[in-house]
Amino acid sequence: DNMIICNGGQNALSTVLSALTIPGDKILSESLTYPGFTHLAKLHQLKHFGVQMDQWGLIPESLESLCHVTGAKILYCIPNHQNPMATTLPEERRHEVAEIVRRNNLLILEDQVQGILHGECPPSLKSLAPDRVIYCGSFSKVFAGGVRVGYILSPQRYLNSLVSAFYLNCLFASPIMTEVVCQAIQSGMMSQL
């Protein structure tokens, strides 16, 4: 009930920014992040700030500091198989991030596009702060590049805005591509791959 099927991960990210930001809003991400997101931030005329990173990913103290300095609204984060660093945020830091977003009334946009490639991962940020995380993923990188099927999992309070933005952007996801992914999941082929 809280899932929107999209035309790939990029469409999912664009839908979230269209629905929940206005030009001039401040957003955060890891200092080195997926270039497609930084281009979306520019397209939506958002002020983008990078959270400092080390070899394990984003540094919680830097996140806390930027929350206070910028008054940012959203943190875009790739905790598993981070792009481009390929790091996985340790579980202890995930708990710290969840506490920081609660204290600072921040929303997380958790990108899980490549996370499945990493195998076993610590708990998702969504599982640690379900009311504060919009979770996006895609099957394009993990299944087949031409299969443009992604998804958004959202807390109920954002769902109507997200559905409206998605509908205005592209009406609906490709039924044929969505069926290909569903069949791959149900047949077990996705797990084998």
C-alpha positions as a LaTeX table, in Angstrom:
\begin{tabular}{lrrr}
\hline
Residue & $x$ (\AA) & $y$ (\AA) & $z$ (\AA) \\
\hline
Asp1 & 0.00 & 0.00 & 0.00 \\
Asn2 & 2.93 & 2.39 & 0.45 \\
Met3 & 4.81 & 1.47 & $-2.76$ \\
Ile4 & 4.94 & 3.36 & $-6.05$ \\
Ile5 & 6.30 & 1.47 & $-9.06$ \\
Cys6 & 8.41 & 3.83 & $-11.19$ \\
Asn7 & 10.27 & 3.82 & $-14.49$ \\
Gly8 & 13.66 & 3.15 & $-12.91$ \\
Gly9 & 15.59 & 4.55 & $-9.98$ \\
Gln10 & 16.25 & 7.93 & $-11.57$ \\
Asn11 & 12.51 & 8.40 & $-12.08$ \\
Ala12 & 11.98 & 7.49 & $-8.41$ \\
Leu13 & 14.53 & 10.08 & $-7.22$ \\
Ser14 & 13.08 & 12.76 & $-9.49$ \\
Thr15 & 9.57 & 12.00 & $-8.22$ \\
Val16 & 10.64 & 12.46 & $-4.60$ \\
Leu17 & 12.36 & 15.77 & $-5.30$ \\
Ser18 & 9.41 & 17.00 & $-7.38$ \\
Ala19 & 6.95 & 16.13 & $-4.63$ \\
Leu20 & 8.80 & 17.25 & $-1.53$ \\
Thr21 & 11.02 & 20.19 & $-2.45$ \\
Ile22 & 10.70 & 23.65 & $-3.95$ \\
Pro23 & 13.46 & 25.72 & $-5.60$ \\
Gly24 & 15.87 & 27.05 & $-3.00$ \\
Asp25 & 15.38 & 24.20 & $-0.51$ \\
Lys26 & 18.57 & 22.88 & 1.07 \\
Ile27 & 19.47 & 19.22 & 0.78 \\
Leu28 & 22.37 & 17.07 & 1.92 \\
Ser29 & 24.15 & 14.02 & 0.55 \\
Glu30 & 27.47 & 12.27 & 1.01 \\
Ser31 & 30.21 & 14.63 & $-0.26$ \\
Leu32 & 30.92 & 12.17 & $-3.09$ \\
Thr33 & 27.62 & 10.89 & $-4.42$ \\
Tyr34 & 25.76 & 9.55 & $-7.43$ \\
Pro35 & 26.13 & 12.19 & $-10.19$ \\
Gly36 & 22.56 & 11.60 & $-11.38$ \\
Phe37 & 21.35 & 12.91 & $-8.03$ \\
Thr38 & 23.47 & 16.05 & $-8.16$ \\
His39 & 22.10 & 16.77 & $-11.64$ \\
Leu40 & 18.54 & 16.32 & $-10.34$ \\
Ala41 & 19.29 & 18.71 & $-7.46$ \\
Lys42 & 20.46 & 21.34 & $-9.97$ \\
Leu43 & 17.44 & 20.74 & $-12.20$ \\
His44 & 15.13 & 21.29 & $-9.21$ \\
Gln45 & 17.17 & 24.39 & $-8.21$ \\
Leu46 & 18.07 & 22.97 & $-4.80$ \\
Lys47 & 21.01 & 24.07 & $-2.66$ \\
His48 & 23.12 & 20.96 & $-2.23$ \\
Phe49 & 25.65 & 20.43 & 0.59 \\
Gly50 & 28.02 & 17.46 & 0.98 \\
Val51 & 28.40 & 15.59 & 4.27 \\
Gln52 & 32.03 & 14.68 & 4.96 \\
Met53 & 32.99 & 11.05 & 4.45 \\
Asp54 & 35.74 & 8.67 & 5.46 \\
Gln55 & 36.52 & 5.09 & 4.43 \\
Trp56 & 33.26 & 3.86 & 6.06 \\
Gly57 & 30.93 & 6.44 & 4.55 \\
Leu58 & 29.29 & 9.59 & 5.84 \\
Ile59 & 30.50 & 10.97 & 9.15 \\
Pro60 & 27.59 & 11.48 & 11.61 \\
Glu61 & 29.23 & 14.50 & 13.30 \\
Ser62 & 29.46 & 16.24 & 9.92 \\
Leu63 & 25.79 & 15.45 & 9.28 \\
Glu64 & 24.79 & 16.93 & 12.65 \\
Ser65 & 26.84 & 20.06 & 11.99 \\
Leu66 & 25.38 & 20.59 & 8.50 \\
Cys67 & 21.85 & 20.13 & 9.85 \\
His68 & 22.42 & 23.05 & 12.22 \\
Val69 & 24.28 & 25.25 & 9.72 \\
Thr70 & 22.02 & 24.72 & 6.69 \\
Gly71 & 18.57 & 23.85 & 8.05 \\
Ala72 & 18.42 & 21.22 & 5.30 \\
Lys73 & 15.19 & 19.39 & 4.58 \\
Ile74 & 16.40 & 16.09 & 3.05 \\
Leu75 & 19.46 & 13.83 & 3.30 \\
Tyr76 & 20.07 & 11.72 & 0.20 \\
Cys77 & 22.10 & 8.71 & 1.26 \\
Ile78 & 23.37 & 5.46 & $-0.27$ \\
Pro79 & 24.27 & 3.37 & 2.79 \\
Asn80 & 24.91 & 0.10 & 0.89 \\
His81 & 27.45 & $-0.14$ & $-1.92$ \\
Gln82 & 27.68 & 3.67 & $-2.03$ \\
Asn83 & 28.17 & 5.22 & $-5.45$ \\
Pro84 & 30.97 & 6.07 & $-6.22$ \\
Met85 & 32.91 & 4.91 & $-3.12$ \\
Ala86 & 31.44 & 1.36 & $-2.85$ \\
Thr87 & 31.40 & 1.71 & 0.96 \\
Thr88 & 28.79 & 0.27 & 3.29 \\
Leu89 & 27.80 & 2.41 & 6.25 \\
Pro90 & 28.46 & 0.48 & 9.50 \\
Glu91 & 25.48 & $-0.36$ & 11.69 \\
Glu92 & 26.61 & 1.89 & 14.56 \\
Arg93 & 26.66 & 4.89 & 12.22 \\
Arg94 & 23.23 & 4.01 & 10.85 \\
His95 & 21.82 & 4.24 & 14.37 \\
Glu96 & 23.57 & 7.60 & 14.85 \\
Val97 & 22.15 & 8.88 & 11.54 \\
Ala98 & 18.64 & 7.78 & 12.57 \\
Glu99 & 18.96 & 9.74 & 15.83 \\
Ile100 & 20.33 & 12.82 & 14.08 \\
Val101 & 17.45 & 12.96 & 11.59 \\
Arg102 & 14.91 & 12.65 & 14.41 \\
Arg103 & 16.51 & 15.48 & 16.38 \\
Asn104 & 16.73 & 17.73 & 13.32 \\
Asn105 & 13.40 & 16.93 & 11.65 \\
Leu106 & 15.23 & 15.73 & 8.55 \\
Leu107 & 13.87 & 13.34 & 5.92 \\
Ile108 & 16.15 & 10.65 & 4.45 \\
Leu109 & 15.98 & 9.62 & 0.84 \\
Glu110 & 17.63 & 6.18 & 1.05 \\
Asp111 & 18.90 & 4.90 & $-2.31$ \\
Gln112 & 19.07 & 1.11 & $-2.51$ \\
Val113 & 19.70 & 0.83 & $-6.26$ \\
Gln114 & 22.91 & $-1.20$ & $-5.96$ \\
Gly115 & 22.66 & $-2.39$ & $-2.37$ \\
Ile116 & 21.65 & $-5.92$ & $-3.24$ \\
Leu117 & 25.01 & $-6.36$ & $-5.00$ \\
His118 & 26.71 & $-6.10$ & $-1.61$ \\
Gly119 & 25.09 & $-9.20$ & $-0.12$ \\
Glu120 & 24.36 & $-9.13$ & 3.60 \\
Cys121 & 24.07 & $-5.55$ & 4.84 \\
Pro122 & 23.37 & $-3.90$ & 8.18 \\
Pro123 & 19.76 & $-2.82$ & 8.83 \\
Ser124 & 18.40 & $-0.25$ & 6.39 \\
Leu125 & 17.90 & 3.31 & 7.55 \\
Lys126 & 14.23 & 2.73 & 6.72 \\
Ser127 & 14.07 & $-0.04$ & 9.33 \\
Leu128 & 15.71 & 2.25 & 11.93 \\
Ala129 & 13.61 & 5.36 & 11.23 \\
Pro130 & 10.56 & 4.21 & 9.25 \\
Asp131 & 8.68 & 7.49 & 9.71 \\
Arg132 & 11.66 & 9.52 & 8.42 \\
Val133 & 12.82 & 7.51 & 5.38 \\
Ile134 & 11.68 & 7.34 & 1.78 \\
Tyr135 & 13.31 & 4.26 & 0.30 \\
Cys136 & 14.04 & 4.04 & $-3.44$ \\
Gly137 & 15.36 & 1.15 & $-5.47$ \\
Ser138 & 15.59 & $-0.20$ & $-8.98$ \\
Phe139 & 16.08 & $-3.43$ & $-10.88$ \\
Ser140 & 18.04 & $-1.88$ & $-13.78$ \\
Lys141 & 21.53 & $-2.32$ & $-12.33$ \\
Val142 & 20.96 & $-5.62$ & $-10.56$ \\
Phe143 & 18.79 & $-7.39$ & $-13.16$ \\
Ala144 & 19.08 & $-5.83$ & $-16.63$ \\
Gly145 & 19.97 & $-2.29$ & $-17.71$ \\
Gly146 & 17.11 & $-2.02$ & $-20.17$ \\
Val147 & 14.52 & $-3.00$ & $-17.59$ \\
Arg148 & 13.51 & 0.42 & $-16.30$ \\
Val149 & 11.58 & $-0.58$ & $-13.18$ \\
Gly150 & 12.13 & 1.14 & $-9.87$ \\
Tyr151 & 10.13 & 1.77 & $-6.73$ \\
Ile152 & 9.50 & 4.16 & $-3.89$ \\
Leu153 & 8.52 & 2.97 & $-0.40$ \\
Ser154 & 7.18 & 5.86 & 1.60 \\
Pro155 & 5.67 & 6.67 & 4.97 \\
Gln156 & 1.93 & 7.20 & 4.54 \\
Arg157 & 2.09 & 10.96 & 5.18 \\
Tyr158 & 4.10 & 11.59 & 1.97 \\
Leu159 & 2.32 & 9.10 & $-0.27$ \\
Asn160 & $-0.35$ & 11.38 & $-1.80$ \\
Ser161 & 2.24 & 14.00 & $-2.76$ \\
Leu162 & 4.51 & 11.35 & $-4.27$ \\
Val163 & 1.69 & 9.72 & $-6.25$ \\
Ser164 & 0.63 & 13.12 & $-7.62$ \\
Ala165 & 4.18 & 14.04 & $-8.66$ \\
Phe166 & 4.71 & 10.64 & $-10.29$ \\
Tyr167 & 1.41 & 10.85 & $-12.16$ \\
Leu168 & 2.16 & 14.37 & $-13.43$ \\
Asn169 & 5.61 & 13.27 & $-14.57$ \\
Cys170 & 4.81 & 10.08 & $-16.47$ \\
Leu171 & 1.28 & 8.81 & $-15.67$ \\
Phe172 & 2.31 & 5.21 & $-14.92$ \\
Ala173 & 5.18 & 2.74 & $-15.02$ \\
Ser174 & 5.59 & 0.46 & $-18.02$ \\
Pro175 & 3.26 & $-2.51$ & $-17.44$ \\
Ile176 & 5.35 & $-4.81$ & $-19.66$ \\
Met177 & 8.64 & $-4.04$ & $-17.88$ \\
Thr178 & 6.94 & $-4.34$ & $-14.49$ \\
Glu179 & 5.56 & $-7.76$ & $-15.48$ \\
Val180 & 9.04 & $-8.90$ & $-16.59$ \\
Val181 & 10.41 & $-8.02$ & $-13.14$ \\
Cys182 & 7.46 & $-9.66$ & $-11.34$ \\
Gln183 & 7.92 & $-12.87$ & $-13.34$ \\
Ala184 & 11.66 & $-12.87$ & $-12.63$ \\
Ile185 & 10.98 & $-12.52$ & $-8.90$ \\
Gln186 & 8.18 & $-15.10$ & $-8.76$ \\
Ser187 & 10.06 & $-17.68$ & $-10.85$ \\
Gly188 & 13.18 & $-17.42$ & $-8.69$ \\
Met189 & 15.33 & $-16.17$ & $-11.59$ \\
Met190 & 16.00 & $-12.86$ & $-9.81$ \\
Ser191 & 17.41 & $-14.69$ & $-6.78$ \\
Gln192 & 19.62 & $-16.86$ & $-9.01$ \\
Leu193 & 21.01 & $-13.81$ & $-10.77$ \\
\hline
\end{tabular}
